Amino acid sequence: MRADQVIIQPVLTEKSNIARELAEKKYTFKVAMNANKFQIATAVKELFKVTPVKVNIVSVKGKPKYTRGKGGHIAGTTGDWKKAIVTLSKGDVIQAVEGL
C-alpha cells in the first residue's frame, strides 16, 4: 500500500490541536482501515520527512444519524473509521498540519 493511501487526512479538532501544541508533539490522522502501525509509521516518515517515535491506533465507531424525508424519519449511521495518533521525536514538526 502506498503512503498516500495509508494517510487519508489530518484530524483537526480542539483535542488534537492541544495534543499537537504540547511538548509531546502528537499528530492525529485519519488512516486506512486495513493499515497497521508499521505502515502508518513508514507513511508518515515518507510523506512528511519526520521521525515517528510511537504510533497509537483507535478504531472509531460510526455515529447514528437521522434525516427527515417524505416518508418520515430515515435512520442511518456514519461510517466506521480508524484514527492514528503519531508521536514525533523532539524538534520534528509537520509543516503541512501546522499551517506554517
C-alpha positions as CSV (number, residue, x, y, z in Angstrom):
1,M,0.0,0.0,0.0
2,R,1.3,3.4,-1.0
3,A,2.0,6.1,1.7
4,D,-0.7,8.4,0.3
5,Q,-3.3,5.6,0.5
6,V,-2.4,4.9,4.2
7,I,-2.7,8.5,5.5
8,I,-6.1,9.9,4.4
9,Q,-6.2,13.3,6.2
10,P,-5.2,15.0,9.4
11,V,-7.8,15.2,12.2
12,L,-8.0,18.9,13.3
13,T,-10.1,19.0,16.4
14,E,-9.7,21.0,19.6
15,K,-8.4,18.0,21.5
16,S,-5.9,17.1,18.7
17,N,-4.7,20.7,18.5
18,I,-4.0,20.8,22.2
19,A,-2.0,17.5,22.0
20,R,-0.1,18.8,19.0
21,E,0.9,22.1,20.7
22,L,2.2,20.5,23.8
23,A,5.8,19.4,24.1
24,E,4.8,15.8,23.2
25,K,4.1,16.7,19.5
26,K,1.3,14.2,18.9
27,Y,-0.3,14.4,15.5
28,T,-3.7,12.8,14.7
29,F,-4.5,11.3,11.3
30,K,-7.4,9.5,9.7
31,V,-5.9,6.4,8.2
32,A,-7.0,3.4,6.0
33,M,-9.0,0.7,7.9
34,N,-6.5,-2.0,6.9
35,A,-3.3,-0.1,7.9
36,N,-1.2,-1.2,10.8
37,K,1.2,0.7,13.0
38,F,4.3,-0.1,10.9
39,Q,2.7,1.0,7.7
40,I,1.5,4.2,9.3
41,A,5.0,5.0,10.7
42,T,6.7,4.5,7.4
43,A,4.0,6.6,5.6
44,V,4.5,9.5,8.0
45,K,8.2,9.2,7.6
46,E,8.0,9.1,3.8
47,L,5.4,11.8,3.3
48,F,6.4,14.4,5.9
49,K,10.2,13.6,6.3
50,V,10.0,13.3,10.1
51,T,10.8,10.5,12.6
52,P,7.9,9.0,14.3
53,V,8.6,7.6,17.8
54,K,5.3,6.0,18.7
55,V,2.0,5.2,16.9
56,N,-1.3,4.5,18.7
57,I,-4.4,3.3,16.7
58,V,-8.0,3.8,17.6
59,S,-11.0,2.3,15.7
60,V,-13.8,4.8,15.8
61,K,-17.4,3.6,15.5
62,G,-19.9,5.4,13.3
63,K,-22.4,7.7,14.9
64,P,-26.2,7.3,14.4
65,K,-27.7,9.9,12.1
66,Y,-31.3,10.7,11.3
67,T,-32.9,12.6,8.5
68,R,-36.4,13.6,7.6
69,G,-37.9,12.6,4.3
70,K,-41.3,12.3,2.7
71,G,-41.9,9.0,4.4
72,G,-40.9,10.2,7.9
73,H,-37.6,9.7,9.7
74,I,-34.8,7.8,8.0
75,A,-32.2,6.2,10.3
76,G,-28.7,5.6,9.3
77,T,-25.1,5.8,10.5
78,T,-21.9,7.5,9.5
79,G,-19.1,5.1,8.6
80,D,-16.6,3.5,10.9
81,W,-13.0,4.9,10.6
82,K,-9.5,4.4,12.0
83,K,-7.6,7.1,13.8
84,A,-3.8,7.1,14.3
85,I,-2.0,9.3,16.9
86,V,1.6,9.7,15.9
87,T,4.2,10.9,18.4
88,L,7.3,12.6,16.8
89,S,10.8,12.9,18.0
90,K,11.9,16.1,19.7
91,G,12.4,19.0,17.3
92,D,10.3,17.5,14.4
93,V,7.3,19.4,13.1
94,I,4.9,18.6,10.3
95,Q,4.6,21.9,8.4
96,A,1.5,20.9,6.4
97,V,-0.5,20.4,9.6
98,E,1.0,23.4,11.5
99,G,0.0,25.8,8.7
100,L,3.4,27.5,8.5
